Amino acid sequence: MVKYAVWGAGHRGRILYELLGADRIAAFIDSNPAKTGTTYLNCPVIDYETYKKEYRRYVIIVSIVFGGGVTELLERDRIFYFNVEQCPPEFMGYGLNTARHALKEWDLKIPDNAVLYGGTLYTVQVYEELQKRGRRNLSVCLPSSMEEKMRSLFSEMMPEIRTIQSKEIDSQTILLTEKTHGLEPELSGCPVLDIADWTQYVPAYHNHKIEALKNRFRGRRCFIVATGPSLTYADLSRLHDNHEFCMSINSIFTCFPETPWRPDCYTVLDADGITMWQGEFHKLKDIPCKFIADCQPYFDYTQLDESWHVYHSILDDFSIKHMLFSEDCSRKVYNGSTVVYVCIQFAAYLGFKEIYLLGVDYSYRKNGKNHFTKQVEPDEQFDGMNGQDRIQRISYEAFRRAGEYASSHGIKIYNASRKTCLDVFEQVDFDTLFPCAGEGEHI
Protein backbone atom coordinates (compact mmCIF):
# COMPACT_ATOMS: atom_id res chain seq x y z
CA MET A 1 0.00 0.00 0.00
CA VAL A 2 1.41 3.37 -1.07
CA LYS A 3 2.14 5.84 1.72
CA TYR A 4 2.49 9.55 1.25
CA ALA A 5 4.35 12.63 2.42
CA VAL A 6 2.02 15.63 2.18
CA TRP A 7 3.68 18.94 1.35
CA GLY A 8 1.80 21.50 3.41
CA ALA A 9 1.02 21.13 7.11
CA GLY A 10 -2.15 23.20 6.92
CA HIS A 11 -5.81 23.22 5.96
CA ARG A 12 -5.48 21.14 2.80
CA GLY A 13 -3.08 18.74 4.46
CA ARG A 14 -5.65 18.10 7.16
CA ILE A 15 -8.31 17.28 4.56
CA LEU A 16 -5.98 14.79 2.84
CA TYR A 17 -5.14 13.22 6.19
CA GLU A 18 -8.83 12.61 6.81
CA LEU A 19 -9.61 11.42 3.28
CA LEU A 20 -6.68 9.04 2.93
CA GLY A 21 -6.49 7.86 6.54
CA ALA A 22 -3.84 8.26 9.22
CA ASP A 23 -2.10 5.05 8.20
CA ARG A 24 -1.38 6.45 4.71
CA ILE A 25 0.46 9.60 5.80
CA ALA A 26 4.13 9.11 6.72
CA ALA A 27 4.95 12.80 7.24
CA PHE A 28 4.13 16.37 6.36
CA ILE A 29 6.68 18.53 4.56
CA ASP A 30 6.67 22.26 5.17
CA SER A 31 8.98 25.10 4.16
CA ASN A 32 8.10 27.10 7.29
CA PRO A 33 11.01 26.68 9.77
CA ALA A 34 8.60 27.25 12.66
CA LYS A 35 6.73 24.06 11.72
CA THR A 36 9.58 21.70 10.91
CA GLY A 37 10.63 19.48 13.77
CA THR A 38 7.13 19.56 15.26
CA THR A 39 4.17 17.24 14.66
CA TYR A 40 0.90 17.83 12.84
CA LEU A 41 -1.99 15.42 13.32
CA ASN A 42 0.47 13.13 15.14
CA CYS A 43 2.73 12.99 12.08
CA PRO A 44 6.26 14.43 11.91
CA VAL A 45 6.68 17.74 10.08
CA ILE A 46 9.94 17.68 8.14
CA ASP A 47 11.79 19.92 5.71
CA TYR A 48 12.62 19.04 2.13
CA GLU A 49 16.21 17.99 2.86
CA THR A 50 14.98 15.51 5.48
CA TYR A 51 12.51 14.12 2.96
CA LYS A 52 15.27 13.49 0.44
CA LYS A 53 17.48 11.79 3.04
CA GLU A 54 14.96 9.75 5.01
CA TYR A 55 11.51 9.70 3.35
CA ARG A 56 12.14 9.53 -0.37
CA ARG A 57 10.38 6.17 -0.68
CA TYR A 58 7.08 7.93 0.06
CA VAL A 59 5.15 9.65 -2.74
CA ILE A 60 4.74 13.40 -2.25
CA ILE A 61 1.30 15.02 -2.48
CA VAL A 62 1.61 18.77 -3.06
CA SER A 63 -1.32 20.35 -1.22
CA ILE A 64 -0.36 24.04 -1.19
CA VAL A 65 -2.07 26.67 -3.31
CA PHE A 66 -1.13 26.48 -7.00
CA GLY A 67 1.96 24.45 -6.19
CA GLY A 68 3.70 27.39 -4.52
CA GLY A 69 6.85 26.81 -6.59
CA VAL A 70 7.26 23.36 -5.03
CA THR A 71 6.29 21.48 -8.18
CA GLU A 72 9.14 23.06 -10.14
CA LEU A 73 11.58 22.10 -7.39
CA LEU A 74 10.42 18.48 -7.40
CA GLU A 75 10.60 18.22 -11.18
CA ARG A 76 14.12 19.63 -11.14
CA ASP A 77 15.15 16.98 -8.63
CA ARG A 78 13.31 14.26 -10.58
CA ILE A 79 11.03 13.42 -7.67
CA PHE A 80 7.59 12.04 -8.46
CA TYR A 81 4.63 13.83 -6.92
CA PHE A 82 0.88 14.15 -7.08
CA ASN A 83 -0.71 17.60 -7.14
CA VAL A 84 -3.98 17.65 -5.19
CA GLU A 85 -5.29 20.27 -7.62
CA GLN A 86 -5.39 17.60 -10.34
CA CYS A 87 -8.01 15.75 -8.27
CA PRO A 88 -11.70 16.67 -8.04
CA PRO A 89 -12.02 19.93 -6.04
CA GLU A 90 -13.62 17.97 -3.19
CA PHE A 91 -10.11 16.70 -2.32
CA MET A 92 -9.38 20.28 -1.20
CA GLY A 93 -12.65 20.64 0.67
CA TYR A 94 -14.80 22.26 -2.03
CA GLY A 95 -18.26 20.84 -1.49
CA LEU A 96 -16.73 17.93 0.42
CA ASN A 97 -19.41 17.52 3.07
CA THR A 98 -22.21 17.80 0.52
CA ALA A 99 -20.47 15.28 -1.74
CA ARG A 100 -19.85 12.85 1.13
CA HIS A 101 -23.55 12.73 1.83
CA ALA A 102 -24.59 12.46 -1.83
CA LEU A 103 -22.03 9.81 -2.76
CA LYS A 104 -22.60 7.58 0.24
CA GLU A 105 -24.62 5.16 -1.83
CA TRP A 106 -22.73 5.85 -5.06
CA ASP A 107 -22.65 2.55 -6.92
CA LEU A 108 -21.55 2.89 -10.53
CA LYS A 109 -21.91 -0.11 -12.81
CA ILE A 110 -18.28 -0.58 -13.79
CA PRO A 111 -17.21 -3.51 -16.04
CA ASP A 112 -14.55 -5.84 -14.69
CA ASN A 113 -12.01 -4.96 -17.37
CA ALA A 114 -12.42 -1.17 -17.18
CA VAL A 115 -9.41 1.04 -17.89
CA LEU A 116 -8.80 4.05 -15.66
CA TYR A 117 -7.67 7.06 -17.69
CA GLY A 118 -5.52 9.47 -15.68
CA GLY A 119 -2.35 9.77 -13.68
CA THR A 120 -3.47 11.54 -10.53
CA LEU A 121 -3.86 10.74 -6.85
CA TYR A 122 -7.57 10.30 -7.56
CA THR A 123 -6.74 7.71 -10.23
CA VAL A 124 -4.81 5.70 -7.65
CA GLN A 125 -7.59 6.07 -5.07
CA VAL A 126 -10.21 4.80 -7.52
CA TYR A 127 -7.94 1.92 -8.55
CA GLU A 128 -7.42 0.87 -4.92
CA GLU A 129 -11.13 1.19 -4.10
CA LEU A 130 -12.16 -0.97 -7.06
CA GLN A 131 -9.59 -3.57 -6.03
CA LYS A 132 -11.13 -3.63 -2.57
CA ARG A 133 -14.47 -4.34 -4.24
CA GLY A 134 -13.03 -7.41 -5.93
CA ARG A 135 -12.02 -6.08 -9.35
CA ARG A 136 -8.91 -7.88 -10.59
CA ASN A 137 -8.59 -6.93 -14.27
CA LEU A 138 -7.96 -3.23 -13.79
CA SER A 139 -5.38 -1.18 -15.63
CA VAL A 140 -4.42 2.48 -15.90
CA CYS A 141 -3.82 4.41 -19.10
CA LEU A 142 -1.60 7.40 -18.39
CA PRO A 143 -2.53 10.41 -20.58
CA SER A 144 -0.28 11.11 -23.54
CA SER A 145 0.06 14.67 -22.22
CA MET A 146 1.93 13.33 -19.19
CA GLU A 147 5.68 13.86 -19.58
CA GLU A 148 7.68 10.72 -20.21
CA LYS A 149 9.82 11.15 -17.10
CA MET A 150 6.68 11.40 -14.95
CA ARG A 151 5.19 8.33 -16.63
CA SER A 152 8.35 6.41 -15.82
CA LEU A 153 8.36 7.63 -12.22
CA PHE A 154 4.69 6.73 -11.82
CA SER A 155 5.44 3.10 -12.70
CA GLU A 156 8.55 3.12 -10.52
CA MET A 157 6.78 4.46 -7.42
CA MET A 158 3.63 2.36 -7.87
CA PRO A 159 4.74 -0.97 -9.37
CA GLU A 160 1.57 -2.71 -8.19
CA ILE A 161 -0.55 -0.65 -10.62
CA ARG A 162 -0.74 -2.12 -14.11
CA THR A 163 -0.31 0.56 -16.77
CA ILE A 164 -1.07 0.16 -20.47
CA GLN A 165 -0.81 2.38 -23.52
CA SER A 166 -3.85 3.73 -25.31
CA LYS A 167 -3.14 1.56 -28.38
CA GLU A 168 -3.57 -1.54 -26.20
CA ILE A 169 -7.16 -0.66 -25.32
CA ASP A 170 -9.78 -2.52 -27.32
CA SER A 171 -13.36 -1.27 -26.80
CA GLN A 172 -13.03 -1.40 -23.01
CA THR A 173 -14.91 1.08 -20.85
CA ILE A 174 -12.81 4.13 -20.02
CA LEU A 175 -13.16 5.45 -16.47
CA LEU A 176 -12.21 9.11 -16.75
CA THR A 177 -10.40 10.02 -13.52
CA GLU A 178 -8.73 13.16 -14.81
CA LYS A 179 -10.37 16.10 -16.55
CA THR A 180 -9.41 16.47 -20.19
CA HIS A 181 -10.55 18.28 -23.31
CA GLY A 182 -10.27 15.08 -25.32
CA LEU A 183 -8.97 11.52 -25.33
CA GLU A 184 -6.41 10.07 -27.71
CA PRO A 185 -7.89 9.42 -31.19
CA GLU A 186 -7.54 5.65 -30.82
CA LEU A 187 -9.95 5.75 -27.86
CA SER A 188 -12.75 7.47 -29.80
CA GLY A 189 -14.80 4.28 -30.09
CA CYS A 190 -14.61 3.33 -26.41
CA PRO A 191 -17.50 3.93 -23.99
CA VAL A 192 -16.51 6.59 -21.44
CA LEU A 193 -17.72 6.99 -17.85
CA ASP A 194 -16.69 10.36 -16.45
CA ILE A 195 -16.05 10.16 -12.72
CA ALA A 196 -13.66 13.12 -12.65
CA ASP A 197 -16.47 15.68 -12.53
CA TRP A 198 -18.48 15.11 -9.37
CA THR A 199 -20.95 17.92 -10.10
CA GLN A 200 -23.07 15.52 -12.16
CA TYR A 201 -23.41 13.15 -9.19
CA VAL A 202 -24.19 15.69 -6.44
CA PRO A 203 -27.62 17.29 -7.07
CA ALA A 204 -27.33 19.31 -3.86
CA TYR A 205 -24.71 21.53 -5.48
CA HIS A 206 -27.60 23.17 -7.35
CA ASN A 207 -28.77 26.18 -5.32
CA HIS A 208 -32.30 27.11 -6.37
CA LYS A 209 -32.15 30.40 -4.45
CA ILE A 210 -29.27 31.54 -6.63
CA GLU A 211 -31.09 30.33 -9.75
CA ALA A 212 -34.03 32.58 -8.82
CA LEU A 213 -31.71 35.61 -9.08
CA LYS A 214 -30.69 34.95 -12.69
CA ASN A 215 -31.05 38.10 -14.85
CA ARG A 216 -32.75 39.89 -11.95
CA PHE A 217 -30.87 43.08 -12.87
CA ARG A 218 -30.75 42.69 -16.63
CA GLY A 219 -29.31 45.73 -18.38
CA ARG A 220 -28.28 47.63 -15.24
CA ARG A 221 -24.86 48.61 -13.92
CA CYS A 222 -23.13 47.59 -10.72
CA PHE A 223 -19.93 48.26 -8.81
CA ILE A 224 -17.66 45.53 -7.50
CA VAL A 225 -16.00 47.16 -4.52
CA ALA A 226 -12.72 45.54 -3.47
CA THR A 227 -10.63 46.56 -0.48
CA GLY A 228 -7.45 47.95 -2.08
CA PRO A 229 -5.72 50.91 -0.41
CA SER A 230 -6.85 53.36 -3.13
CA LEU A 231 -10.49 53.03 -2.04
CA THR A 232 -11.73 55.97 0.07
CA TYR A 233 -14.66 56.62 2.35
CA ALA A 234 -15.64 59.46 0.03
CA ASP A 235 -16.00 56.87 -2.75
CA LEU A 236 -18.33 54.82 -0.58
CA SER A 237 -20.36 57.91 0.25
CA ARG A 238 -20.72 58.67 -3.45
CA LEU A 239 -22.00 55.15 -4.10
CA HIS A 240 -24.39 55.42 -1.16
CA ASP A 241 -25.77 58.82 -2.14
CA ASN A 242 -26.39 57.67 -5.72
CA HIS A 243 -28.04 54.40 -4.67
CA GLU A 244 -25.66 52.35 -6.79
CA PHE A 245 -25.89 48.56 -6.72
CA CYS A 246 -22.69 47.26 -5.12
CA MET A 247 -21.08 43.90 -4.57
CA SER A 248 -18.23 43.64 -2.09
CA ILE A 249 -15.93 41.10 -0.54
CA ASN A 250 -13.94 39.67 2.32
CA SER A 251 -13.01 42.18 5.05
CA ILE A 252 -15.14 45.07 3.76
CA PHE A 253 -17.05 45.01 7.06
CA THR A 254 -14.05 46.64 8.77
CA CYS A 255 -15.15 49.96 7.26
CA PHE A 256 -18.77 49.80 8.43
CA PRO A 257 -18.32 51.80 11.67
CA GLU A 258 -17.18 54.78 9.58
CA THR A 259 -19.78 54.82 6.80
CA PRO A 260 -23.54 54.33 6.24
CA TRP A 261 -22.76 52.64 2.90
CA ARG A 262 -23.45 48.93 2.68
CA PRO A 263 -23.09 46.66 -0.34
CA ASP A 264 -26.14 44.93 -1.77
CA CYS A 265 -24.17 41.69 -2.08
CA TYR A 266 -21.29 40.30 -0.08
CA THR A 267 -19.09 37.49 -1.43
CA VAL A 268 -16.54 35.34 0.33
CA LEU A 269 -14.46 32.66 -1.37
CA ASP A 270 -11.42 31.73 0.70
CA ALA A 271 -11.58 28.81 3.15
CA ASP A 272 -9.14 30.51 5.52
CA GLY A 273 -11.17 33.69 5.21
CA ILE A 274 -14.36 31.92 6.25
CA THR A 275 -12.59 30.66 9.35
CA MET A 276 -10.97 34.04 10.02
CA TRP A 277 -14.10 36.16 9.53
CA GLN A 278 -16.93 33.93 10.74
CA GLY A 279 -17.03 35.80 14.03
CA GLU A 280 -17.67 38.99 12.06
CA PHE A 281 -20.50 37.66 9.93
CA HIS A 282 -23.03 39.10 12.36
CA LYS A 283 -21.96 42.56 11.13
CA LEU A 284 -23.44 41.72 7.73
CA LYS A 285 -27.07 41.49 8.85
CA ASP A 286 -28.11 44.58 6.92
CA ILE A 287 -26.67 43.22 3.66
CA PRO A 288 -29.62 41.56 1.90
CA CYS A 289 -27.69 38.99 -0.14
CA LYS A 290 -24.54 37.08 0.79
CA PHE A 291 -22.69 34.51 -1.34
CA ILE A 292 -20.39 32.06 0.45
CA ALA A 293 -18.30 29.30 -1.11
CA ASP A 294 -18.72 25.69 0.01
CA CYS A 295 -14.93 25.43 0.43
CA GLN A 296 -14.60 25.06 4.22
CA PRO A 297 -15.55 21.56 5.45
CA TYR A 298 -15.00 22.60 9.08
CA PHE A 299 -17.54 25.44 8.99
CA ASP A 300 -21.18 24.88 9.94
CA TYR A 301 -23.14 26.30 7.02
CA THR A 302 -26.45 25.40 8.66
CA GLN A 303 -25.99 28.28 11.12
CA LEU A 304 -26.39 30.83 8.30
CA ASP A 305 -29.71 32.60 7.83
CA GLU A 306 -31.76 32.85 4.63
CA SER A 307 -29.81 35.83 3.31
CA TRP A 308 -26.80 33.59 2.74
CA HIS A 309 -26.45 31.70 -0.54
CA VAL A 310 -23.98 28.81 -0.56
CA TYR A 311 -22.42 28.33 -3.99
CA HIS A 312 -20.34 25.40 -5.22
CA SER A 313 -16.82 26.69 -5.81
CA ILE A 314 -14.56 24.98 -8.34
CA LEU A 315 -10.80 25.08 -8.04
CA ASP A 316 -8.66 22.56 -9.85
CA ASP A 317 -5.74 22.45 -12.23
CA PHE A 318 -7.98 21.99 -15.28
CA SER A 319 -10.25 24.99 -14.64
CA ILE A 320 -7.22 27.20 -13.93
CA LYS A 321 -5.25 26.11 -17.01
CA HIS A 322 -8.28 26.68 -19.23
CA MET A 323 -9.64 29.54 -17.10
CA LEU A 324 -13.27 28.51 -17.13
CA PHE A 325 -16.07 31.04 -16.59
CA SER A 326 -19.39 29.88 -15.17
CA GLU A 327 -22.61 30.59 -17.02
CA ASP A 328 -24.69 28.97 -14.28
CA CYS A 329 -23.66 30.23 -10.86
CA SER A 330 -26.51 28.28 -9.29
CA ARG A 331 -24.51 25.09 -9.96
CA LYS A 332 -20.85 26.12 -9.85
CA VAL A 333 -18.56 29.14 -9.84
CA TYR A 334 -14.89 29.02 -10.84
CA ASN A 335 -12.23 30.26 -8.45
CA GLY A 336 -9.77 32.07 -10.72
CA SER A 337 -7.57 32.75 -7.64
CA THR A 338 -9.44 35.95 -6.81
CA VAL A 339 -12.83 36.64 -5.28
CA VAL A 340 -13.26 39.55 -7.71
CA TYR A 341 -13.42 36.98 -10.56
CA VAL A 342 -16.17 35.22 -8.61
CA CYS A 343 -18.03 38.53 -8.29
CA ILE A 344 -17.75 39.17 -12.04
CA GLN A 345 -19.31 35.76 -12.74
CA PHE A 346 -22.15 36.56 -10.35
CA ALA A 347 -22.63 40.03 -11.84
CA ALA A 348 -22.93 38.54 -15.34
CA TYR A 349 -25.34 35.88 -14.05
CA LEU A 350 -27.51 38.52 -12.39
CA GLY A 351 -27.79 40.29 -15.74
CA PHE A 352 -25.67 43.42 -15.24
CA LYS A 353 -24.41 44.90 -18.51
CA GLU A 354 -22.01 47.46 -17.04
CA ILE A 355 -19.59 46.35 -14.34
CA TYR A 356 -17.25 48.82 -12.63
CA LEU A 357 -14.32 47.65 -10.51
CA LEU A 358 -13.37 49.88 -7.60
CA GLY A 359 -10.51 49.37 -5.14
CA VAL A 360 -8.95 46.69 -7.37
CA ASP A 361 -5.42 48.03 -7.00
CA TYR A 362 -3.80 44.76 -8.07
CA SER A 363 -0.56 45.73 -6.34
CA TYR A 364 0.01 43.32 -3.47
CA ARG A 365 3.11 44.17 -1.43
CA LYS A 366 4.47 41.85 1.23
CA ASN A 367 4.56 43.54 4.61
CA GLY A 368 2.91 46.56 2.98
CA LYS A 369 -0.52 48.17 3.25
CA ASN A 370 -2.82 46.16 1.00
CA HIS A 371 -6.23 47.25 2.29
CA PHE A 372 -7.83 50.66 2.71
CA THR A 373 -8.81 49.98 6.34
CA LYS A 374 -6.53 49.14 9.20
CA GLN A 375 -6.42 45.37 9.63
CA VAL A 376 -4.04 42.46 9.94
CA GLU A 377 -2.25 41.87 6.64
CA PRO A 378 -2.19 38.06 6.36
CA ASP A 379 1.11 37.61 4.51
CA GLU A 380 1.69 34.22 6.07
CA GLN A 381 -1.42 32.68 4.51
CA PHE A 382 0.55 32.16 1.28
CA ASP A 383 2.49 29.01 2.08
CA GLY A 384 5.15 27.64 -0.21
CA MET A 385 7.93 29.65 -1.81
CA ASN A 386 6.42 32.11 -4.29
CA GLY A 387 2.71 31.64 -3.77
CA GLN A 388 1.58 35.26 -4.06
CA ASP A 389 3.48 35.88 -7.30
CA ARG A 390 1.80 32.86 -8.83
CA ILE A 391 -1.62 33.91 -7.54
CA GLN A 392 -1.12 37.32 -9.15
CA ARG A 393 -0.26 35.73 -12.51
CA ILE A 394 -3.26 33.41 -12.38
CA SER A 395 -5.64 36.18 -11.37
CA TYR A 396 -4.39 38.25 -14.31
CA GLU A 397 -5.40 35.44 -16.66
CA ALA A 398 -8.76 35.27 -14.85
CA PHE A 399 -9.36 38.95 -15.51
CA ARG A 400 -8.39 38.46 -19.16
CA ARG A 401 -10.91 35.62 -19.41
CA ALA A 402 -13.58 37.78 -17.77
CA GLY A 403 -12.89 40.45 -20.37
CA GLU A 404 -13.24 37.91 -23.20
CA TYR A 405 -16.48 36.58 -21.80
CA ALA A 406 -17.89 40.08 -21.33
CA SER A 407 -16.94 41.14 -24.85
CA SER A 408 -18.69 38.13 -26.38
CA HIS A 409 -21.85 38.62 -24.28
CA GLY A 410 -22.45 42.35 -24.66
CA ILE A 411 -21.15 43.22 -21.19
CA LYS A 412 -18.83 46.15 -20.48
CA ILE A 413 -16.29 45.92 -17.65
CA TYR A 414 -14.46 49.06 -16.56
CA ASN A 415 -11.78 49.65 -13.96
CA ALA A 416 -12.74 52.71 -11.92
CA SER A 417 -10.09 52.16 -9.24
CA ARG A 418 -8.23 55.37 -8.39
CA LYS A 419 -4.85 53.62 -8.49
CA THR A 420 -4.41 50.29 -10.20
CA CYS A 421 -1.82 48.07 -11.84
CA LEU A 422 -4.51 46.04 -13.61
CA ASP A 423 -4.44 46.93 -17.30
CA VAL A 424 -6.97 44.38 -18.64
CA PHE A 425 -10.05 46.61 -18.59
CA GLU A 426 -10.64 50.13 -19.84
CA GLN A 427 -9.88 52.60 -17.07
CA VAL A 428 -12.41 55.29 -16.27
CA ASP A 429 -12.48 58.22 -13.88
CA PHE A 430 -14.72 57.27 -10.96
CA ASP A 431 -15.74 60.90 -10.39
CA THR A 432 -17.27 61.21 -13.89
CA LEU A 433 -19.75 58.36 -13.36
CA PHE A 434 -22.30 60.33 -11.33
CA PRO A 435 -23.90 63.20 -13.22
CA CYS A 436 -26.85 63.13 -10.87
CA ALA A 437 -28.29 61.10 -8.04
CA GLY A 438 -30.63 58.26 -8.97
CA GLU A 439 -32.73 55.53 -7.53
CA GLY A 440 -32.06 51.90 -8.28
CA GLU A 441 -33.57 48.54 -7.44
CA HIS A 442 -31.88 46.50 -4.75
CA ILE A 443 -32.18 42.89 -3.74
Residue pairs with C-beta under 8 A, 6 or more apart in sequence:
1 24
1 128
2 24
2 59
2 124
2 157
2 158
3 23
3 24
3 25
3 26
3 58
3 59
4 16
4 20
4 24
4 25
4 26
4 58
4 59
4 60
4 61
4 82
5 25
5 26
5 27
5 28
5 29
5 46
5 51
5 55
5 58
5 59
5 60
5 61
6 13
6 16
6 17
6 25
6 27
6 28
6 29
6 60
6 61
6 63
7 28
7 29
7 30
7 60
7 61
7 62
7 63
7 64
7 70
7 81
8 28
8 29
8 30
8 62
8 63
8 64
8 383
8 384
9 28
9 29
9 30
9 32
9 35
9 40
9 45
10 30
10 63
10 64
10 383
11 93
11 271
11 272
12 63
12 64
12 84
12 92
12 93
13 28
13 40
13 41
13 63
14 41
15 91
15 92
15 93
15 96
15 297
16 25
16 61
16 63
16 84
16 91
17 25
17 41
17 43
19 91
20 125
22 41
22 42
22 43
25 41
25 43
26 43
26 55
26 58
27 43
27 44
27 45
27 46
27 51
27 55
27 58
28 40
28 41
28 43
28 44
28 45
28 46
29 45
29 46
29 47
29 48
29 51
29 60
30 36
30 45
30 46
30 47
30 383
31 47
31 48
31 70
31 383
31 384
31 385
32 383
33 47
35 45
36 45
36 46
36 47
36 50
37 45
37 46
38 45
39 45
46 54
46 55
48 73
51 58
51 60
52 77
52 79
56 79
59 80
59 81
59 82
59 157
59 158
60 74
60 79
60 80
60 81
60 82
61 81
61 82
61 83
61 84
61 121
62 68
62 70
62 71
62 74
62 81
62 82
62 83
62 84
63 84
63 92
64 70
64 383
64 384
64 387
65 382
65 383
65 384
65 387
65 390
65 391
66 85
66 320
66 337
66 387
66 390
66 391
66 394
67 83
67 85
67 384
67 390
68 382
68 383
68 384
68 385
68 386
68 387
68 390
69 384
69 385
69 386
69 387
69 390
70 384
70 385
71 81
71 83
73 385
74 80
74 81
78 149
78 153
79 153
80 150
80 153
80 154
80 156
80 157
82 120
82 121
82 124
83 120
83 317
84 91
84 92
84 121
85 92
85 315
85 316
85 317
85 320
86 120
86 121
86 122
86 178
86 316
86 317
86 318
87 120
87 121
87 122
87 316
88 122
88 196
88 197
88 198
88 316
89 95
89 198
89 313
89 314
89 315
89 316
90 96
90 99
90 198
91 121
91 122
92 295
92 315
93 271
93 295
93 296
93 297
94 293
94 294
94 295
94 312
94 313
94 314
94 315
95 198
95 202
95 205
95 294
95 295
95 312
95 313
96 297
97 294
97 297
98 202
98 204
98 205
98 294
98 312
99 198
99 201
99 202
101 204
102 201
102 202
102 203
102 204
103 198
103 201
103 202
106 201
108 193
108 195
110 130
110 135
110 173
110 175
110 193
111 172
111 173
112 135
112 136
112 137
113 137
113 138
113 172
113 173
114 130
114 135
114 138
114 172
114 173
114 174
114 175
114 193
115 138
115 139
115 140
115 141
115 164
115 169
115 172
115 173
115 174
115 175
116 123
116 126
116 127
116 138
116 139
116 140
116 141
116 175
116 177
117 140
117 141
117 143
117 174
117 175
117 176
117 177
117 178
117 180
117 183
117 187
118 140
118 142
118 143
118 176
118 177
118 178
118 196
119 140
119 142
119 143
119 146
119 150
119 151
119 154
119 178
120 177
120 178
122 177
122 178
122 196
123 140
123 177
123 178
124 158
124 161
126 175
126 177
126 195
127 138
127 140
127 161
130 138
131 138
138 162
139 162
139 163
139 164
140 161
140 162
140 163
140 164
141 163
141 164
141 165
141 166
141 169
141 174
142 151
142 154
142 163
143 178
143 180
144 166
144 184
145 180
146 154
151 163
154 161
154 163
155 161
155 163
166 183
166 184
166 186
166 187
167 186
169 186
169 187
169 190
171 189
171 190
171 191
172 190
173 190
173 191
173 192
173 193
174 183
174 187
174 190
174 191
174 192
174 193
175 193
175 195
176 192
176 193
176 194
176 195
176 196
177 195
177 196
178 196
179 196
179 197
179 316
179 318
180 318
181 322
183 190
183 192
194 200
195 201
199 205
199 312
199 314
199 331
199 332
205 294
205 312
205 331
205 332
206 330
206 331
207 309
207 310
207 311
207 312
207 330
207 331
208 330
209 309
210 291
210 309
210 311
210 329
210 330
210 349
211 330
213 289
213 349
213 350
213 443
214 330
214 349
214 350
214 351
215 349
215 350
215 351
216 350
216 351
216 443
217 245
217 350
217 351
217 352
217 441
218 351
218 353
219 351
219 352
219 353
220 245
220 351
220 352
220 353
220 354
220 440
220 441
221 244
221 245
221 352
221 353
221 354
221 355
221 356
222 244
222 245
222 246
222 247
222 347
222 350
222 352
222 354
222 355
222 356
223 239
223 244
223 245
223 246
223 247
223 355
223 356
223 357
223 358
223 416
224 246
224 247
224 248
224 249
224 340
224 343
224 344
224 347
224 355
224 356
224 357
224 358
224 360
225 231
225 236
225 239
225 246
225 247
225 248
225 249
225 252
225 263
225 358
225 359
226 248
226 249
226 340
226 357
226 358
226 359
226 360
226 361
226 417
227 248
227 249
227 250
227 251
227 252
227 359
227 371
227 372
227 373
228 359
228 360
228 361
228 362
228 363
228 370
228 371
228 372
228 417
228 419
228 420
229 361
229 369
229 370
229 371
229 372
229 419
230 359
230 361
230 372
230 417
230 418
230 419
230 420
231 358
231 359
231 372
231 417
231 418
232 372
232 418
233 255
233 258
233 259
235 358
235 359
235 418
235 430
236 255
236 259
236 261
237 259
237 261
238 430
238 431
238 434
239 246
239 261
239 358
240 259
240 260
240 261
241 437
242 434
242 437
242 438
243 437
243 438
243 439
243 440
243 442
244 440
245 264
245 352
245 440
245 441
245 442
246 261
246 263
246 264
246 265
247 263
247 264
247 265
247 266
247 267
247 343
247 346
247 347
248 263
248 265
248 266
248 267
249 266
249 267
249 268
249 269
249 339
249 340
249 343
250 268
250 270
250 273
250 277
250 339
251 277
251 371
251 373
251 375
252 263
252 266
253 277
253 280
253 283
253 284
254 371
254 373
254 374
254 375
255 372
255 373
256 262
256 283
262 286
262 287
263 287
264 287
264 288
264 289
264 442
264 443
265 287
265 288
265 289
265 290
265 291
265 343
265 346
265 443
266 284
266 287
266 289
266 290
266 291
267 290
267 291
267 292
267 339
267 342
267 343
267 346
268 274
268 277
268 290
268 291
268 292
268 293
268 339
269 293
269 295
269 313
269 335
269 339
269 342
270 293
270 295
270 339
271 293
271 295
271 296
272 378
272 381
274 292
274 293
274 295
274 296
274 299
275 296
275 298
275 299
276 378
278 299
281 304
284 290
285 307
287 307
288 307
288 442
288 443
289 307
289 309
289 443
290 304
290 307
290 308
290 309
291 308
291 309
291 311
291 342
291 346
292 301
292 304
292 308
292 309
292 310
292 311
293 310
293 311
293 312
293 313
293 333
293 342
294 301
294 310
294 311
294 312
294 313
295 313
295 315
301 308
301 310
304 310
311 329
311 330
311 332
311 333
312 331
312 332
312 333
313 332
313 333
313 334
313 335
313 342
314 324
314 326
314 332
314 333
314 334
314 335
315 334
315 335
319 334
319 335
320 335
320 336
320 337
320 394
323 334
323 336
323 397
323 398
323 400
323 401
324 334
324 401
325 334
325 345
325 401
325 402
325 405
326 332
326 333
326 334
326 345
326 349
327 349
328 349
329 345
329 346
329 349
330 349
333 342
333 345
333 346
334 341
334 342
334 345
335 341
335 342
336 342
336 394
336 395
336 398
336 401
336 402
337 391
337 394
337 395
337 398
338 391
338 395
338 398
338 399
340 357
340 360
340 395
340 399
341 395
341 398
341 399
341 402
344 355
344 402
344 406
344 413
345 402
347 355
348 355
348 405
348 406
348 409
348 411
352 411
353 410
353 411
353 412
354 411
354 412
354 414
355 406
355 411
355 412
355 413
355 414
356 413
356 414
356 415
356 416
356 428
356 430
356 433
357 413
357 414
357 415
357 416
357 417
357 422
357 425
358 416
358 417
358 430
359 372
359 417
360 415
360 417
360 420
360 422
361 370
361 417
361 419
361 420
361 421
361 422
362 392
362 395
362 420
362 421
362 422
363 370
363 419
363 420
363 421
364 370
364 388
364 392
366 379
366 388
367 377
367 379
368 377
369 377
370 377
371 377
382 388
382 391
396 422
396 424
399 422
399 424
399 425
400 424
402 413
402 424
403 413
403 424
403 425
405 411
406 412
406 413
413 425
413 426
414 425
414 426
414 427
414 428
415 422
415 424
415 425
415 426
415 427
415 428
416 427
416 428
416 429
416 430
416 433
417 427
417 430
418 430
420 427
